Amino acid sequence: MRRVILMPLSVAAVALAGCAAKPAPPVIEARTETVYVPVAVTCADPKDVPTDPPHIGKLLNGDAAHDIGPIAASNLRLRAAFDQAVALLQGCTDSAKK
């Protein structure tokens, strides 16, 4: 009879003892971290950026012998604009390496 009474009492005492303990408060740590973020910087003057060459769609009529002239001229203008843009970008990458 004694075992029957003491066993539930001891289990209840252990369970209540666990409730009496207070949990430790959370530890708050304040620190400062430095994060380097890349920022876009203009390396070229916007006036130096080449403009888009004129479109030639209205000059073409479907005759290959006629269309080769405007296409060739447009190709030269596009290549010149591309070469200017590449030179401008190379100047930007060269300054970033220094």
Salt bridges, closest charged atoms under 4 A:
GLU29 OE2 - ARG31 NH1 3.56
GLU33 OE2 - ARG31 NE 2.99
ASP45 OD2 - LYS47 NZ 3.61
ASP52 OD2 - HIS55 NE2 3.45
ASP67 OD1 - HIS66 ND1 3.14
